[in-house]
Amino acid sequence: MVTAAEWLERSRAAQQAGDFDGLLEAARQAKRLSPEDTSVSLRLAEALLLCGQVRESLQLLEELERSANADHLLLQQIGERYTQCSQFTQANRCYRKAVGLHPGDASACYNLAASCIAMGQIDEAEQLLTEVIRLAPADYDAWQNRSTLRRQTPESNHVRELMFVLGRLGQDDPGRVPVCFALAKELEDLQRFDESFQYLQQGAAGRRRRMDYDVEQDIAAMQLIEQTFTPELLQSRPEGHDSNRPVFILGLPRSGTTLVDRIISAHSQASSLGEINTLAFALMRTAAETGGTPSTAQTKADLIRRSAKVDFPCLGSRYTDSVAQYGLETSRLIDKTPLNFLYIGLIHLSMPNARIIHLRRNPVDSCYAMYKTLFRMGYPFTYSLQDVGRYYIAYHRLMAHWRKAAPGSFLDVDYEQLVNHQEIESRRILEWCSLEWEEACLDFHRSSGPAATASAAQVRQPIYTSSVNIWRNYEKQLAPFVLKLQEHGIEIE
């Protein structure tokens, strides 16, 4: 007889093989055998989310939360799953319960702080991170996160503490990475730009050394996408799913996607799902079925080639069915996943009535903003100026391809135009989404809705222009990088 533990292993193996039906069925079998085992229930909740069964996943998490009682560790695991489902209010509730049960648990305090940031509770988040540092001084991510929550001033900053901490860390200590990023951020706030860049270089180089990443693979993938999604395919307009609810906001990270997300979601008929993997999961599942049987070898290149041959209405239906299960009733649902720019062709073919908004920003500001951000997950190309430059050049070329191959399929929004002409650009964005104008969209920063991105603290403020041309503070350091972009025909101004 197969045990629950063995079914769990089969579920994980099926996930590795790209067998979505298999991973879910194995998790269900484990649940039938061990209905009270919380690890089994957590795995089933994860499997349901991977397969687009969001409603059932949330129901299972709610059942788990009700039975968690005084188990502060389980509450944190449930909170993590809620976060994966973009349910930040529920996650915050679980983490708050966990801290109440075990206030001396630094991990629980850190998780609550992260959810407070997403919820816009910035002052509480700063207090919690200070408590994490008191409880666990070696939690250097807490030091770095705290530095990002507000603009530091000469009267109130942590530079001296951070320099003291850094001086006690060995050259190979991974803690140097977040501490250096924290110092770079605070010193930039204090306009000590040369020092800031020196620490940024140290932190980014330290992170890059610890990564097994080759930017050439991402460049090759973008080139293959261009070769696969030809103008002939994109203009053939096969029948797709007809829903007009999805709004995709995409572009490079730190280009203004969160700002536009907040502007649109301030509208009474729009809700944001945040950064979700729903489209990628739906694509992997649908592409695996192309040819009649699930694929057991979906390399990135395999997935790209298969994606051009998928059942487009099925892909669109799977995506829209999944996002509908988040329980939001508005006529527009926003997916603010930046790297969906890779899937513009697929969105165009599978959901022709969806609205796509592409954010672009001054190339050097864009690349510098990515380089100076310590991302918790994803974006491995951002920790080397050489990598980020090569990635940007490939992205720039792919976006030019989409404009030529599928003209009129998306709206370009320039960050600089948006922050300098807020109402004009906001009206243009809402018109593109077929939404009537509402004044609330100008006061997006007053919205209490969650925002779980690297820009979570900034979007709680009114629009500001101080980030425009911020790279000019580092012209000397960035000069070789700028020259490389110009050599590839990219205009800097």
Protein Blocks (a to p, Z undefined) as FASTA:
>chain_A
ZZfklmmmmmmmmmmnopaklmmmmmmmmmmmmmmlmklmmmmmmmmmmnopamlmmmmm
mmmmmmnmmamklmmmmmmmmmmnopaklmmmmmmmmmmmmmmlmklmmmmmmmmmmnop
amlmmmmmmmmmmmmmmlmklmmmmmmmpccdfklccklmmmmmmmmpcfklmklmmmmm
mmmmmmmmnopaklmmmmmmmmmmmmmmmpccdfklmmmmmmmmmmmmgfklmmnopadd
fbfkbccdeddehilpmmmmmmmmmpmkbccebjafklmmmmmmmmmmgooiacfbdcfk
lmmmmmmmccfklmmmmmmmmmmmnopabfbdcdddfklmmmmmmmmmmmmmbccddddd
dfklmmmmmmmpccfbgjillmcfklmmmmmmmmmmmmmmmmmmmghkaccddfklmmmm
mmlmmmmmmmmnopacdfklmmmmmpcbdcddfklmmmmpccdfklgoklmmmmmmmmmm
mmmmmmnopafZZ
